[in-house]
Amino acid sequence: MKTRTLVLIGVLIIALAAMAMPVMADDVGVSGDLGSGGTFTVTNQTLKFASFAPGSTNYISPTALDSIGSNFASIHMTDINDPAWHIDVSGTNSGYMTTGSYTLGSAMGIKNATAVSGIGGITAPQALTGSAAQLFTGGVLTGTTDIPLELSQAVAVGDTAATGYAITVTVQYTSS
């Protein structure tokens, strides 16, 4: 089994609880050659939630764009020659958004936002806790395939109102 960590997405998800924050944007794609052919890219690597409202769940997806560039994250793959592969995801701070000494009470969730032909995967939000979890599976892909992601963050009434909550999500491609 070959494993390549191609992208440490700075899907540095920047958020805040009930306060305004200056706009910060850095929309840079990172890609890599998979060795067996094909490419793997994570798009829109820095995203920002709108202001959090206590007692709500916040989303960044194709239908709920981020607040800095009207973007969402996706995995972009071209001409994958591996007969079997999977993509794992994990988050810093055991999957919880933090700022200074404060941590939100719920882990961030991630899922496949839209069904994509030939791609198996999780369609319910998966918490980014613990070790890397398998998000997608697939085989040989000809041409270009985009897998849009949905990120979700629940904010409890008891979470501390502070600016700069952040998390880094790691996306890893593994061929079997």
N, C-alpha and C positions, 0 to 999 in steps of 0.2 A: 504494500500500500504506500503510495507516494503522497506526501502532504506538502503543500506549499502555502505559506501564509503570504498571500499576495498583497493584501490590503489591510492596513490598520486604519480603518476609516477614521478620519478625524470627524466622523459623524459626531463631532463634538456638538452634542445637542445642548444648546445653551437655553436656559429657561429662567423664569422667575416666578415668584408667588406674590400676586396682587400688587406689583409695582412696575413702573415703566423702566426700561433699560435702553441705553444707546444702541443703535443698530450696529451690528458687527457682521460682516459678510466675508467669506472666503470660499468660493465655489470652485474647487480644483478637483479634477478627476485623476484618479490613480489607476494605472493598468499594469498588467504583467503578461509575459509570454508563458503559456502553460507548459512549454517544453514538448508536449505531445501534439502540439498544434493548437491553434486557437488563442483567443485572448479573453481576459476577464477584467472587467472594470466596475468600480463602484462610483456612481455619479452623485454629484451634489453632496460633498462630504462634510460640509459645515451647515448645519440647519439650526433654526431657532424656533421654539414654540412661541406662540403669543402669550400674553400674561396669563398666568395660572389663576383660576378661580377655585378657592377651597371647596371641596365637595364635588369636584368634577373630574372627568377624564378628558385629556387633551390629546389631539391626534396630529400627525404629519403624514399625509398620504396623497395619492393623486387627486383626491376629492377634498382634501383639507391641507392646503399648501402652507409652507412655513412662513414666518412673518418677515424674513429679511430679503428674500429674493423670489417669492412665489414658487418655491421648489419642493421636491420630495426626493427621497433616495431611491435608487434602483440599481439592480445588478445587470450589467450589460455583457453578454457573452457572444462571441463570434466564432463559428467553425470549430466546435469542440469535438475532438477526435477520440476522447476517452469513451469506452463502451459503458462504463459505470463511474459516476462521480457523485459527490455530495458537497454541500456548502454548510459549514458550521458557523454559528455566531456566538459571541460572548460579550460581556460588558465589564468595564472597570468597576471597582467598588462593589463587587458581587452583583452587578446589575442595577444598582441604585444610584439615582442622581444625587450629587452632593455639592455643597458649597461651604468652604471653611469647615466648621465643626458640625454643620447641619446636614442631615440626610432625609430625603423624602421617605415616607413610610411604606410605599409600594414600589416594587421593582418595575423598570421599564419593560414594556411588551413590544414584540416585533412579530410580523407575520407577512405572508405573501398577500399583497393587496388585491391582486387580480389573478384569476386562473390563467395559466399559460400552457398551451398544448405541449405535451411531452415532458412537463416538469411536475414532479410530485412534491408535496411539501405541506407545511402546516398552514391551515387557513384560519385557525383560531389564534389569538395573540398568545405568544409564548414568552414567559418571563425570562429575562436575561440573567438569571441567577445561576450560581455554581459554575461548573465547567462548560466548555463549548457544547452547544446542543445542535443537532442536525436540523437545519431549516428547510433545505431543498435537496432533491435527488433527481438524477437524470442520466441520460446516455448521450450518444453521438448527436450533435446538433449541427445542421448545415445552415449557413447563413447567420443572421443576427437574431438574437432573442433578448428581450428586455423583461426583467422580472421586477415589477414595482413593489416597493416595500411600504408597509404601514407601521409607524412607530406610535406607541400609545403610552401615556403617563397619567396615572391616577394621582390626584392630589387630595389628601384628606383635610377635613376642617382643622384638625390638630397639627398639621404640618407647619413648620416655622416659615413665616414670610421673610424671604431674603432674596437678594439678587444673585445671579451667577450660578445657579444649579447647573451641573454639567455631567456628562458621561461620555466615554469613548467606546464605540462598538467595534469589535474586531470581526472581520468576515474572512473566512478561510476556505479555500477550495482544496478538495482532496480527491484524487483519482484512485479508484480501487483496482 
